[in-house]
Amino acid sequence: MFTHQTRTQRWLDCLLLSENKLLINKIEYKRAIMKNLSSPAKAYIIGTILIGLGLIVWMVVELDWANTRLYLLAVLGAVAQTLKVEGPNDKTNYSIAWFVYGFAFFAYGPVPAMFVIVISHLVEWIWHKYPWYIQGFNIGNHVISVFLVGYL
């Protein structure tokens, strides 16, 4: 038997369908596995992570751990990084944490900015549970960028 749907019912059905599709895409994104990537992509990601880890070790040695303002900036950056605004699709977002990173960089220098970035991204990783290589790449990429801007 043919059922008549109003325009509003069809619109709600489409909305629910698109929300379910977004949910499925987010689940698939979180289940992304590195073995589906090409060898050059894997090498690039692993290289970025390893260089980032080396710079993080250097940062730990160079950082002034007595500066309590850095801990406050790290908490502020973590909140800003974790509570970002979703973009028009499931792979884009807008983060205001970059304002915190920029302030840390200009007020205290590259090493404290690296500390704020690393703490912010680690908290985001715990909160959103991204795959290890995605968040590891993000951390490495940001640390390398701040290092290059600060020391070259």
NUTI-34110 format. One line per 8 residues: number of its first residue (from 1); their letters; for each residue x, y, z of C-alpha. Coordinates in Angstrom, 2 decimals, padded with zeros to 5 digits. Each point is the difference from the previous one (the first is absolute). Last residue first. Layout:
REM residues N
NUM	a	X,Y,Z  ...
END
This chain:
REM residues 152
152	lygvlfvs	065.53,029.08,011.57  -000.49,-000.61,003.71  -003.54,001.06,000.90  -001.74,-000.58,-003.32  001.70,-003.35,-000.49  -000.72,-001.16,003.55  -003.64,001.10,-000.20  -000.47,-001.90,-003.26
144	ivhnginf	001.76,-003.14,001.24  -002.16,-000.03,003.14  -003.19,000.44,-002.02  000.85,-002.80,-002.43  001.08,-002.38,002.75  -003.19,000.57,001.98  -002.22,-000.42,-003.05  001.93,-003.09,-001.12
136	gqiywpyk	-000.37,-001.59,003.42  -003.70,000.88,-000.07  -000.50,-001.77,-003.30  002.43,-002.84,000.78  -001.63,-000.89,003.28  -003.58,-000.16,-001.29  -002.15,002.77,001.53  -001.46,-000.61,003.46
128	hwiwevlh	-001.94,003.28,000.23  000.72,000.83,003.66  003.35,-001.75,000.47  001.28,001.36,-003.32  -001.29,003.48,000.82  001.87,-000.13,003.33  003.16,-001.06,-001.84  -000.53,002.76,-002.56
120	sivivfma	-000.23,002.72,002.61  003.01,-001.32,001.95  002.11,-000.11,-003.17  -001.07,003.46,-001.17  000.60,001.64,003.40  003.46,-001.59,000.26  000.88,001.04,-003.57  -001.01,003.57,000.86
112	pvpgyaff	002.27,-000.17,003.05  002.92,-001.02,-002.26  -000.79,002.52,-002.76  000.02,003.21,002.04  -001.72,001.37,003.11  -002.36,002.82,-001.01  000.05,-000.40,-003.78  -000.19,-003.80,-000.02
104	afgyvfwa	-002.41,-000.33,002.93  -002.30,002.61,-001.60  000.12,-001.80,-003.33  -000.79,-003.33,001.63  -002.95,001.51,001.89  -001.35,001.61,-003.18  000.54,-003.30,-001.80  -002.29,-001.65,002.54
96	isyntkdn	-002.95,001.67,-001.71  -000.57,-003.12,-002.07  -002.27,-000.25,-003.00  -000.94,-003.41,-001.31  000.04,-001.97,-003.20  -000.19,-003.75,-000.59  -003.68,-000.61,000.88  -001.35,002.60,-002.40
88	pgevkltq	-001.04,003.66,000.30  002.36,000.61,002.89  -000.16,-001.11,003.63  000.95,002.60,002.60  002.82,-000.99,002.35  -000.42,-001.00,003.61  003.12,-002.13,000.35  002.49,002.55,-001.36
80	avaglval	-001.45,002.92,002.00  -000.12,-002.04,003.22  003.53,-001.28,-000.55  001.28,003.49,-000.86  -001.46,001.42,003.21  001.53,-002.85,002.00  003.37,000.49,-001.71  -000.20,003.77,000.53
72	lylrtnaw	-000.58,-000.56,003.71  002.90,-002.44,000.14  002.19,002.50,-001.83  -000.86,002.68,002.53  001.60,-002.17,002.70  003.52,000.65,-001.31  002.09,-002.35,002.17  000.31,-002.62,-002.76
64	dlevvmwv	002.22,002.26,-002.11  000.15,-002.17,-003.12  003.32,-000.90,-001.67  000.24,-003.69,000.97  -003.68,-000.76,-000.65  000.20,001.92,-003.29  002.91,-002.16,-001.22  -002.07,-003.12,000.72
56	ilglgili	-002.94,001.63,-001.83  002.29,000.80,-002.95  001.01,-003.65,-000.27  -003.65,-001.07,000.23  -000.92,002.43,-002.80  002.76,-001.40,-002.20  -001.35,-003.51,000.69  -003.64,000.96,-000.69
48	tgiiyaka	000.88,001.81,-003.22  002.05,-002.96,-001.19  -002.81,-002.44,000.87  -002.52,002.08,-001.98  002.30,000.49,-003.00  001.01,-003.67,-000.06  -003.64,-001.11,000.20  -000.96,002.36,-002.81
40	psslnkmi	002.90,-001.28,-002.13  -001.09,-003.61,000.66  -003.63,000.61,-000.98  -002.71,000.13,002.66  -002.52,-002.77,000.75  002.36,-001.49,002.61  -000.37,003.14,002.10  -003.42,-000.84,001.26
32	arkyeikn	-002.99,002.26,000.22  -002.41,-001.14,002.70  -000.55,003.56,001.21  -000.78,001.12,-003.53  -002.41,-002.92,-000.50  -001.84,001.01,003.18  -000.10,003.63,-001.15  -001.30,-001.04,-003.42
24	illknesl	-002.71,-002.15,001.64  -001.11,002.94,002.15  -000.08,002.27,-003.04  -002.12,-002.56,-001.85  -002.35,-000.25,002.98  -000.37,003.80,000.01  -000.69,-000.05,-003.77  -002.73,-002.64,000.42
16	llcdlwrq	-001.57,001.88,002.90  -000.10,003.20,-002.05  -001.41,-001.77,-003.03  -002.75,-001.55,002.13  -000.72,003.38,001.58  -000.32,001.61,-003.46  -002.29,-002.78,-001.17  -002.17,000.46,003.09
8	trtqhtfm	-000.11,003.78,-000.51  -001.02,-000.37,-003.65  -002.85,-002.23,001.05  000.16,-003.66,-000.60  -002.83,-001.90,-001.67  000.09,-003.71,000.41  -000.53,-002.28,-003.00  -001.25,-003.49,000.85
END
